Amino acid sequence: KKRLFRIEKKYKSMEPGVYGGIIADRELAQAEVEEVIQSVITMKHAGGRIVGNPFKTFSFPARLKKKEMVTQVVDLTPGFDMLWETLSRGQKSNINQAQKKNVTVRLAATEKDIEHYVDIYSKTLKRWGKKAVSPYPGEFFTNLFARHDPHIKFYLAEKEHKIIAGIIVLAWQQTLIYWHGCSLEDAFKDYPNNLLHYTVITRACENGFTRYDMGPSMGMAGVEKFKKSFGAGKIYFSSYRWK
């Protein structure tokens, strides 16, 4: 932003809703971590925020303003059979109901699929109203899909060949991250979101992933309860702001 004749730059380490801290192609020594951090926070006419990592601890200078953050994570290491036993009774019932109502889940395969996803997202935004945080333009999802990145998956829930809900899941090493989702309001009774997350967890276990990060619940009790019903526990980490 401009302040008189000086331009002040704002930096953020990661996109909204995700984290990372310092990312490198090898393990960094603490001295190297400190060097990276110092090079960032001493830039002239700049400020910003470094979002930490719940699975990797870094030491940051005490003068940075610290903010506690939380995410909800399902530990996949026990294996699917054990995880199924630990699901809440209500969650098991909802998943079974979705299957009985002939809801199915598949991966997006065409640009038309993404057009449907964007349409559902636009309707979801209208439903959320002012509660919506950081809305994204439709082109964002089109471009994301066009990358054909194996670490980005669009999972779609269908009923009678109609897409009724979807989620975007990111992969990094042995962790899957639920990053984005949307659904049609009149499809809630068919429990598509329950089946979507159940499917992701099933495939994650089959492919050797050890964590499914379902993300923060933004203080919404209902969302937190939904994730907890899948066995997601809270993990705390921090973000650090400098001016």
CYANA upper distance limits for C-alpha pairs under 8 A (distance plus 0.5 A):
  1 LYS  CA      7 ILE  CA      6.38
  1 LYS  CA      8 GLU  CA      5.91
  1 LYS  CA      9 LYS  CA      7.02
  1 LYS  CA     10 LYS  CA      8.37
  2 LYS  CA      6 ARG  CA      6.48
  2 LYS  CA      7 ILE  CA      5.11
  2 LYS  CA      8 GLU  CA      6.66
  3 ARG  CA      7 ILE  CA      6.58
  3 ARG  CA      8 GLU  CA      7.47
  6 ARG  CA     45 HIS  CA      8.45
  7 ILE  CA     45 HIS  CA      7.53
  8 GLU  CA     45 HIS  CA      5.46
  8 GLU  CA     46 ALA  CA      5.93
  8 GLU  CA     47 GLY  CA      8.16
  9 LYS  CA     45 HIS  CA      6.83
  9 LYS  CA     46 ALA  CA      5.06
  9 LYS  CA     47 GLY  CA      6.87
 10 LYS  CA     46 ALA  CA      6.26
 10 LYS  CA     47 GLY  CA      5.54
 10 LYS  CA     48 GLY  CA      5.50
 11 TYR  CA     46 ALA  CA      7.94
 11 TYR  CA     47 GLY  CA      6.68
 11 TYR  CA     48 GLY  CA      4.84
 11 TYR  CA     49 ARG  CA      6.87
 12 LYS  CA     48 GLY  CA      5.92
 12 LYS  CA     49 ARG  CA      5.36
 12 LYS  CA     50 ILE  CA      6.44
 12 LYS  CA     51 VAL  CA      8.04
 13 SER  CA     19 TYR  CA      8.35
 13 SER  CA     20 GLY  CA      8.11
 13 SER  CA     21 GLY  CA      7.60
 13 SER  CA     49 ARG  CA      6.94
 13 SER  CA     50 ILE  CA      5.46
 13 SER  CA     51 VAL  CA      6.47
 14 MET  CA     18 VAL  CA      6.87
 14 MET  CA     19 TYR  CA      6.31
 14 MET  CA     20 GLY  CA      7.31
 14 MET  CA     50 ILE  CA      8.12
 14 MET  CA     51 VAL  CA      7.13
 15 GLU  CA     19 TYR  CA      8.15
 16 PRO  CA    134 SER  CA      8.27
 17 GLY  CA    179 TRP  CA      7.26
 17 GLY  CA    215 GLY  CA      7.91
 17 GLY  CA    216 PRO  CA      8.46
 18 VAL  CA    179 TRP  CA      7.91
 19 TYR  CA     51 VAL  CA      6.04
 19 TYR  CA     52 GLY  CA      6.53
 19 TYR  CA     53 ASN  CA      6.16
 20 GLY  CA     51 VAL  CA      6.98
 20 GLY  CA     52 GLY  CA      6.26
 20 GLY  CA     53 ASN  CA      5.49
 21 GLY  CA     50 ILE  CA      6.94
 21 GLY  CA     51 VAL  CA      5.97
 21 GLY  CA     52 GLY  CA      4.63
 21 GLY  CA     53 ASN  CA      5.76
 21 GLY  CA     56 LYS  CA      8.49
 21 GLY  CA     58 PHE  CA      8.23
 22 ILE  CA     33 VAL  CA      8.18
 22 ILE  CA     52 GLY  CA      8.26
 24 ALA  CA     28 LEU  CA      7.92
 28 LEU  CA     32 GLU  CA      6.51
 28 LEU  CA     33 VAL  CA      6.91
 29 ALA  CA     33 VAL  CA      6.90
 30 GLN  CA     34 GLU  CA      6.66
 30 GLN  CA     58 PHE  CA      8.46
 30 GLN  CA     59 SER  CA      8.25
 31 ALA  CA     35 GLU  CA      6.75
 32 GLU  CA     36 VAL  CA      6.79
 33 VAL  CA     37 ILE  CA      6.76
 33 VAL  CA     58 PHE  CA      8.15
 34 GLU  CA     38 GLN  CA      6.52
 34 GLU  CA     59 SER  CA      8.33
 34 GLU  CA     60 PHE  CA      7.97
 35 GLU  CA     39 SER  CA      6.68
 36 VAL  CA     40 VAL  CA      6.99
 37 ILE  CA     41 ILE  CA      6.71
 37 ILE  CA     60 PHE  CA      8.04
 38 GLN  CA     42 THR  CA      6.40
 39 SER  CA     43 MET  CA      7.20
 41 ILE  CA     46 ALA  CA      8.28
 41 ILE  CA     47 GLY  CA      7.62
 41 ILE  CA    242 TRP  CA      7.11
 41 ILE  CA    243 LYS  CA      8.36
 46 ALA  CA    243 LYS  CA      7.07
 47 GLY  CA    241 ARG  CA      8.09
 47 GLY  CA    242 TRP  CA      5.87
 47 GLY  CA    243 LYS  CA      4.67
 48 GLY  CA    241 ARG  CA      6.20
 48 GLY  CA    242 TRP  CA      6.09
 48 GLY  CA    243 LYS  CA      7.03
 49 ARG  CA    239 SER  CA      7.26
 49 ARG  CA    240 TYR  CA      5.95
 49 ARG  CA    241 ARG  CA      4.76
 49 ARG  CA    242 TRP  CA      6.88
 50 ILE  CA    239 SER  CA      6.12
 50 ILE  CA    240 TYR  CA      5.66
 50 ILE  CA    241 ARG  CA      6.91
 51 VAL  CA    238 SER  CA      7.21
 51 VAL  CA    239 SER  CA      4.78
 51 VAL  CA    240 TYR  CA      6.94
 52 GLY  CA     56 LYS  CA      8.42
 52 GLY  CA     57 THR  CA      8.20
 52 GLY  CA     58 PHE  CA      8.18
 52 GLY  CA    237 PHE  CA      6.92
 52 GLY  CA    238 SER  CA      5.92
 52 GLY  CA    239 SER  CA      5.70
 52 GLY  CA    240 TYR  CA      8.08
 53 ASN  CA     57 THR  CA      7.24
 53 ASN  CA    237 PHE  CA      6.81
 53 ASN  CA    238 SER  CA      7.99
 54 PRO  CA     71 THR  CA      8.39
 54 PRO  CA    235 ILE  CA      6.90
 54 PRO  CA    236 TYR  CA      6.70
 54 PRO  CA    237 PHE  CA      5.43
 54 PRO  CA    238 SER  CA      8.41
 60 PHE  CA     64 LEU  CA      7.88
 60 PHE  CA    240 TYR  CA      8.35
 64 LEU  CA    240 TYR  CA      6.22
 64 LEU  CA    241 ARG  CA      6.08
 64 LEU  CA    242 TRP  CA      5.92
 65 LYS  CA    240 TYR  CA      5.91
 65 LYS  CA    241 ARG  CA      5.51
 65 LYS  CA    242 TRP  CA      7.02
 66 LYS  CA    238 SER  CA      6.98
 66 LYS  CA    239 SER  CA      6.36
 66 LYS  CA    240 TYR  CA      5.21
 66 LYS  CA    241 ARG  CA      7.11
 67 LYS  CA    238 SER  CA      5.93
 67 LYS  CA    239 SER  CA      5.77
 67 LYS  CA    240 TYR  CA      6.87
 68 GLU  CA    236 TYR  CA      7.49
 68 GLU  CA    237 PHE  CA      6.50
 68 GLU  CA    238 SER  CA      5.03
 68 GLU  CA    239 SER  CA      7.10
 69 MET  CA    236 TYR  CA      6.23
 69 MET  CA    237 PHE  CA      5.75
 69 MET  CA    238 SER  CA      5.69
 69 MET  CA    239 SER  CA      7.48
 70 VAL  CA    216 PRO  CA      6.46
 70 VAL  CA    234 LYS  CA      6.96
 70 VAL  CA    235 ILE  CA      6.11
 70 VAL  CA    236 TYR  CA      4.89
 70 VAL  CA    237 PHE  CA      6.57
 70 VAL  CA    238 SER  CA      8.49
 71 THR  CA    213 ASP  CA      7.69
 71 THR  CA    214 MET  CA      7.65
 71 THR  CA    215 GLY  CA      5.27
 71 THR  CA    216 PRO  CA      4.77
 71 THR  CA    217 SER  CA      7.98
 71 THR  CA    234 LYS  CA      6.18
 71 THR  CA    235 ILE  CA      5.97
 71 THR  CA    236 TYR  CA      7.08
 72 GLN  CA    213 ASP  CA      6.52
 72 GLN  CA    214 MET  CA      6.00
 72 GLN  CA    215 GLY  CA      5.88
 72 GLN  CA    216 PRO  CA      6.46
 72 GLN  CA    217 SER  CA      8.36
 72 GLN  CA    227 LYS  CA      7.65
 72 GLN  CA    228 LYS  CA      8.31
 72 GLN  CA    232 ALA  CA      5.72
 72 GLN  CA    233 GLY  CA      5.65
 72 GLN  CA    234 LYS  CA      5.01
 72 GLN  CA    235 ILE  CA      6.65
 73 VAL  CA    211 ARG  CA      7.15
 73 VAL  CA    212 TYR  CA      6.15
 73 VAL  CA    213 ASP  CA      4.78
 73 VAL  CA    214 MET  CA      6.23
 73 VAL  CA    215 GLY  CA      7.70
 73 VAL  CA    231 GLY  CA      8.38
 73 VAL  CA    232 ALA  CA      5.07
 73 VAL  CA    233 GLY  CA      5.81
 73 VAL  CA    234 LYS  CA      6.88
 73 VAL  CA    235 ILE  CA      7.51
 74 VAL  CA    211 ARG  CA      6.26
 74 VAL  CA    212 TYR  CA      5.54
 74 VAL  CA    213 ASP  CA      6.75
 74 VAL  CA    214 MET  CA      7.94
 74 VAL  CA    230 PHE  CA      7.67
 74 VAL  CA    231 GLY  CA      6.17
 74 VAL  CA    232 ALA  CA      4.71
 74 VAL  CA    233 GLY  CA      6.89
 75 ASP  CA    210 THR  CA      6.80
 75 ASP  CA    211 ARG  CA      5.50
 75 ASP  CA    212 TYR  CA      7.22
 75 ASP  CA    231 GLY  CA      8.31
 75 ASP  CA    232 ALA  CA      7.84
 76 LEU  CA     80 PHE  CA      7.76
 76 LEU  CA     83 LEU  CA      7.85
 76 LEU  CA    201 ILE  CA      8.26
 76 LEU  CA    204 ALA  CA      8.33
 76 LEU  CA    205 CYS  CA      6.90
 76 LEU  CA    209 PHE  CA      7.41
 76 LEU  CA    210 THR  CA      5.24
 76 LEU  CA    211 ARG  CA      5.74
 76 LEU  CA    212 TYR  CA      7.46
 77 THR  CA    205 CYS  CA      8.38
 77 THR  CA    209 PHE  CA      8.41
 77 THR  CA    210 THR  CA      5.70
 77 THR  CA    211 ARG  CA      7.99
 78 PRO  CA     82 MET  CA      6.41
 78 PRO  CA     83 LEU  CA      7.19
 79 GLY  CA     83 LEU  CA      6.75
 79 GLY  CA    205 CYS  CA      6.57
 80 PHE  CA     84 TRP  CA      6.53
 80 PHE  CA    201 ILE  CA      8.17
 80 PHE  CA    202 THR  CA      6.86
 80 PHE  CA    205 CYS  CA      6.48
 81 ASP  CA     85 GLU  CA      7.12
 82 MET  CA     86 THR  CA      7.09
 83 LEU  CA     87 LEU  CA      6.99
 83 LEU  CA    231 GLY  CA      8.17
 84 TRP  CA     92 LYS  CA      8.48
 86 THR  CA    230 PHE  CA      8.32
 86 THR  CA    231 GLY  CA      7.29
 87 LEU  CA     91 GLN  CA      6.81
 87 LEU  CA     92 LYS  CA      6.96
 87 LEU  CA    229 SER  CA      6.37
 87 LEU  CA    230 PHE  CA      5.81
 87 LEU  CA    231 GLY  CA      6.70
 88 SER  CA     92 LYS  CA      6.90
 88 SER  CA    229 SER  CA      5.68
 88 SER  CA    230 PHE  CA      7.52
 89 ARG  CA     93 SER  CA      6.76
 90 GLY  CA     94 ASN  CA      6.69
 90 GLY  CA    229 SER  CA      8.36
 91 GLN  CA     95 ILE  CA      6.72
 91 GLN  CA    194 ASN  CA      7.85
 91 GLN  CA    229 SER  CA      6.63
 91 GLN  CA    230 PHE  CA      7.69
 92 LYS  CA     96 ASN  CA      6.70
 93 SER  CA     97 GLN  CA      6.55
 94 ASN  CA     98 ALA  CA      6.69
 94 ASN  CA    191 TYR  CA      6.65
 94 ASN  CA    194 ASN  CA      7.19
 95 ILE  CA     99 GLN  CA      6.95
 95 ILE  CA    191 TYR  CA      7.46
 95 ILE  CA    194 ASN  CA      6.28
 95 ILE  CA    195 LEU  CA      5.93
 95 ILE  CA    198 TYR  CA      7.93
 96 ASN  CA    100 LYS  CA      6.68
 97 GLN  CA    101 LYS  CA      6.60
 97 GLN  CA    190 ASP  CA      7.60
 97 GLN  CA    191 TYR  CA      7.74
 98 ALA  CA    102 ASN  CA      7.03
 98 ALA  CA    103 VAL  CA      5.96
 98 ALA  CA    190 ASP  CA      5.82
 98 ALA  CA    191 TYR  CA      5.77
 98 ALA  CA    192 PRO  CA      6.85
 98 ALA  CA    194 ASN  CA      8.26
 98 ALA  CA    195 LEU  CA      6.99
 99 GLN  CA    103 VAL  CA      5.97
 99 GLN  CA    104 THR  CA      7.60
 99 GLN  CA    195 LEU  CA      8.26
101 LYS  CA    190 ASP  CA      7.01
102 ASN  CA    159 LYS  CA      6.72
102 ASN  CA    160 GLU  CA      8.11
103 VAL  CA    157 ALA  CA      7.08
103 VAL  CA    158 GLU  CA      6.05
103 VAL  CA    159 LYS  CA      5.29
103 VAL  CA    160 GLU  CA      8.31
103 VAL  CA    190 ASP  CA      7.73
103 VAL  CA    192 PRO  CA      7.19
103 VAL  CA    195 LEU  CA      8.41
104 THR  CA    157 ALA  CA      6.10
104 THR  CA    158 GLU  CA      5.80
104 THR  CA    159 LYS  CA      7.04
104 THR  CA    195 LEU  CA      8.35
105 VAL  CA    155 TYR  CA      7.26
105 VAL  CA    156 LEU  CA      6.03
105 VAL  CA    157 ALA  CA      4.98
105 VAL  CA    158 GLU  CA      6.75
105 VAL  CA    195 LEU  CA      7.88
105 VAL  CA    196 LEU  CA      6.93
105 VAL  CA    199 THR  CA      7.78
106 ARG  CA    155 TYR  CA      6.31
106 ARG  CA    156 LEU  CA      5.93
106 ARG  CA    157 ALA  CA      7.16
106 ARG  CA    158 GLU  CA      8.50
107 LEU  CA    153 LYS  CA      7.42
107 LEU  CA    154 PHE  CA      6.17
107 LEU  CA    155 TYR  CA      5.14
107 LEU  CA    156 LEU  CA      6.38
108 ALA  CA    113 ASP  CA      6.22
108 ALA  CA    114 ILE  CA      7.58
108 ALA  CA    153 LYS  CA      8.12
108 ALA  CA    154 PHE  CA      5.90
108 ALA  CA    155 TYR  CA      6.70
108 ALA  CA    156 LEU  CA      6.84
109 ALA  CA    113 ASP  CA      7.16
110 THR  CA    114 ILE  CA      7.43
111 GLU  CA    115 GLU  CA      6.84
111 GLU  CA    142 THR  CA      7.63
111 GLU  CA    145 PHE  CA      8.24
112 LYS  CA    116 HIS  CA      6.92
113 ASP  CA    117 TYR  CA      6.83
114 ILE  CA    118 VAL  CA      6.59
114 ILE  CA    141 PHE  CA      7.54
114 ILE  CA    142 THR  CA      6.86
114 ILE  CA    145 PHE  CA      8.03
115 GLU  CA    119 ASP  CA      6.70
115 GLU  CA    142 THR  CA      8.19
116 HIS  CA    120 ILE  CA      6.76
116 HIS  CA    163 ILE  CA      7.44
117 TYR  CA    121 TYR  CA      6.63
117 TYR  CA    163 ILE  CA      8.24
117 TYR  CA    165 ALA  CA      7.98
117 TYR  CA    166 GLY  CA      7.17
117 TYR  CA    182 CYS  CA      8.20
118 VAL  CA    122 SER  CA      6.64
118 VAL  CA    138 GLY  CA      6.16
118 VAL  CA    141 PHE  CA      7.76
119 ASP  CA    123 LYS  CA      6.97
120 ILE  CA    124 THR  CA      6.63
120 ILE  CA    164 ILE  CA      7.99
120 ILE  CA    165 ALA  CA      7.68
120 ILE  CA    182 CYS  CA      6.83
120 ILE  CA    183 SER  CA      6.52
120 ILE  CA    184 LEU  CA      6.66
121 TYR  CA    125 LEU  CA      6.67
121 TYR  CA    181 GLY  CA      8.27
121 TYR  CA    182 CYS  CA      5.79
121 TYR  CA    183 SER  CA      7.59
122 SER  CA    126 LYS  CA      6.98
123 LYS  CA    127 ARG  CA      6.84
123 LYS  CA    184 LEU  CA      7.79
124 THR  CA    128 TRP  CA      6.72
124 THR  CA    182 CYS  CA      6.60
124 THR  CA    183 SER  CA      7.06
124 THR  CA    184 LEU  CA      7.44
124 THR  CA    185 GLU  CA      8.33
125 LEU  CA    129 GLY  CA      6.55
125 LEU  CA    132 ALA  CA      6.79
125 LEU  CA    135 PRO  CA      8.11
128 TRP  CA    132 ALA  CA      6.04
136 TYR  CA    140 PHE  CA      7.01
137 PRO  CA    141 PHE  CA      8.12
138 GLY  CA    142 THR  CA      7.09
139 GLU  CA    143 ASN  CA      6.50
140 PHE  CA    144 LEU  CA      6.62
141 PHE  CA    145 PHE  CA      6.66
142 THR  CA    146 ALA  CA      6.64
143 ASN  CA    147 ARG  CA      7.01
144 LEU  CA    148 HIS  CA      8.22
144 LEU  CA    152 ILE  CA      8.49
145 PHE  CA    149 ASP  CA      8.12
145 PHE  CA    152 ILE  CA      8.28
145 PHE  CA    154 PHE  CA      8.44
148 HIS  CA    152 ILE  CA      8.16
151 HIS  CA    170 LEU  CA      6.06
151 HIS  CA    171 ALA  CA      5.26
151 HIS  CA    172 TRP  CA      7.44
152 ILE  CA    168 ILE  CA      7.58
152 ILE  CA    169 VAL  CA      6.51
152 ILE  CA    170 LEU  CA      5.33
152 ILE  CA    171 ALA  CA      7.09
153 LYS  CA    168 ILE  CA      6.20
153 LYS  CA    169 VAL  CA      5.78
153 LYS  CA    170 LEU  CA      7.00
154 PHE  CA    166 GLY  CA      7.41
154 PHE  CA    167 ILE  CA      6.41
154 PHE  CA    168 ILE  CA      5.14
154 PHE  CA    169 VAL  CA      7.05
155 TYR  CA    166 GLY  CA      5.95
155 TYR  CA    167 ILE  CA      5.82
155 TYR  CA    168 ILE  CA      6.75
155 TYR  CA    169 VAL  CA      8.05
155 TYR  CA    196 LEU  CA      7.45
156 LEU  CA    163 ILE  CA      7.03
156 LEU  CA    164 ILE  CA      8.18
156 LEU  CA    165 ALA  CA      6.45
156 LEU  CA    166 GLY  CA      4.80
156 LEU  CA    167 ILE  CA      7.20
156 LEU  CA    196 LEU  CA      7.87
157 ALA  CA    163 ILE  CA      6.25
157 ALA  CA    164 ILE  CA      6.34
157 ALA  CA    165 ALA  CA      5.65
157 ALA  CA    166 GLY  CA      6.34
157 ALA  CA    192 PRO  CA      6.37
157 ALA  CA    193 ASN  CA      8.24
157 ALA  CA    195 LEU  CA      8.27
157 ALA  CA    196 LEU  CA      7.03
158 GLU  CA    162 LYS  CA      5.65
158 GLU  CA    163 ILE  CA      4.84
158 GLU  CA    164 ILE  CA      6.08
158 GLU  CA    165 ALA  CA      7.73
158 GLU  CA    192 PRO  CA      8.38
159 LYS  CA    163 ILE  CA      7.12
159 LYS  CA    164 ILE  CA      7.43
164 ILE  CA    183 SER  CA      6.35
164 ILE  CA    184 LEU  CA      6.07
164 ILE  CA    187 ALA  CA      6.82
164 ILE  CA    192 PRO  CA      7.85
165 ALA  CA    181 GLY  CA      8.11
165 ALA  CA    182 CYS  CA      6.21
165 ALA  CA    183 SER  CA      4.44
165 ALA  CA    184 LEU  CA      6.71
165 ALA  CA    187 ALA  CA      8.46
165 ALA  CA    192 PRO  CA      6.83
165 ALA  CA    193 ASN  CA      7.37
166 GLY  CA    181 GLY  CA      6.10
166 GLY  CA    182 CYS  CA      6.16
166 GLY  CA    183 SER  CA      6.87
166 GLY  CA    193 ASN  CA      8.05
166 GLY  CA    196 LEU  CA      7.88
167 ILE  CA    178 TYR  CA      7.71
167 ILE  CA    179 TRP  CA      8.00
167 ILE  CA    180 HIS  CA      6.01
167 ILE  CA    181 GLY  CA      4.53
167 ILE  CA    182 CYS  CA      7.04
167 ILE  CA    196 LEU  CA      7.89
168 ILE  CA    178 TYR  CA      6.74
168 ILE  CA    179 TRP  CA      6.20
168 ILE  CA    180 HIS  CA      5.56
168 ILE  CA    181 GLY  CA      6.69
169 VAL  CA    176 LEU  CA      7.04
169 VAL  CA    177 ILE  CA      5.95
169 VAL  CA    178 TYR  CA      5.17
169 VAL  CA    179 TRP  CA      6.24
169 VAL  CA    180 HIS  CA      7.81
170 LEU  CA    176 LEU  CA      6.13
170 LEU  CA    177 ILE  CA      5.50
170 LEU  CA    178 TYR  CA      7.06
170 LEU  CA    179 TRP  CA      7.25
171 ALA  CA    175 THR  CA      6.33
171 ALA  CA    176 LEU  CA      5.05
171 ALA  CA    177 ILE  CA      6.78
172 TRP  CA    176 LEU  CA      6.97
173 GLN  CA    209 PHE  CA      8.48
174 GLN  CA    208 GLY  CA      7.65
174 GLN  CA    209 PHE  CA      5.02
174 GLN  CA    210 THR  CA      6.04
174 GLN  CA    211 ARG  CA      7.20
175 THR  CA    209 PHE  CA      6.40
175 THR  CA    210 THR  CA      6.67
175 THR  CA    211 ARG  CA      5.36
175 THR  CA    212 TYR  CA      6.50
175 THR  CA    213 ASP  CA      7.65
176 LEU  CA    204 ALA  CA      8.11
176 LEU  CA    209 PHE  CA      7.68
176 LEU  CA    211 ARG  CA      6.70
176 LEU  CA    212 TYR  CA      5.30
176 LEU  CA    213 ASP  CA      6.51
177 ILE  CA    212 TYR  CA      6.38
177 ILE  CA    213 ASP  CA      5.16
177 ILE  CA    214 MET  CA      6.59
177 ILE  CA    215 GLY  CA      7.62
178 TYR  CA    212 TYR  CA      7.96
178 TYR  CA    213 ASP  CA      6.64
178 TYR  CA    214 MET  CA      5.45
178 TYR  CA    215 GLY  CA      6.87
179 TRP  CA    214 MET  CA      8.11
179 TRP  CA    215 GLY  CA      7.60
183 SER  CA    187 ALA  CA      7.79
183 SER  CA    188 PHE  CA      8.32
183 SER  CA    193 ASN  CA      8.18
184 LEU  CA    188 PHE  CA      7.59
187 ALA  CA    191 TYR  CA      7.61
187 ALA  CA    192 PRO  CA      7.70
188 PHE  CA    192 PRO  CA      7.41
191 TYR  CA    195 LEU  CA      7.16
192 PRO  CA    196 LEU  CA      6.60
193 ASN  CA    197 HIS  CA      6.84
194 ASN  CA    198 TYR  CA      6.64
195 LEU  CA    199 THR  CA      6.49
196 LEU  CA    200 VAL  CA      6.85
197 HIS  CA    201 ILE  CA      6.66
198 TYR  CA    202 THR  CA      6.65
199 THR  CA    203 ARG  CA      6.71
200 VAL  CA    204 ALA  CA      6.42
201 ILE  CA    205 CYS  CA      6.72
201 ILE  CA    212 TYR  CA      7.56
202 THR  CA    206 GLU  CA      6.91
203 ARG  CA    207 ASN  CA      6.66
204 ALA  CA    208 GLY  CA      6.79
204 ALA  CA    209 PHE  CA      5.66
204 ALA  CA    210 THR  CA      8.23
204 ALA  CA    212 TYR  CA      8.29
205 CYS  CA    209 PHE  CA      6.34
205 CYS  CA    210 THR  CA      7.88
213 ASP  CA    232 ALA  CA      8.44
214 MET  CA    227 LYS  CA      7.41
214 MET  CA    232 ALA  CA      7.87
216 PRO  CA    224 GLU  CA      8.45
217 SER  CA    221 ALA  CA      8.10
217 SER  CA    223 VAL  CA      6.17
217 SER  CA    224 GLU  CA      5.82
219 GLY  CA    224 GLU  CA      8.12
220 MET  CA    224 GLU  CA      6.75
221 ALA  CA    225 LYS  CA      6.59
222 GLY  CA    226 PHE  CA      6.69
223 VAL  CA    227 LYS  CA      6.89
224 GLU  CA    228 LYS  CA      6.62
225 LYS  CA    229 SER  CA      6.67
226 PHE  CA    230 PHE  CA      7.66
227 LYS  CA    231 GLY  CA      7.42
227 LYS  CA    232 ALA  CA      6.08
228 LYS  CA    232 ALA  CA      5.19
228 LYS  CA    233 GLY  CA      7.04
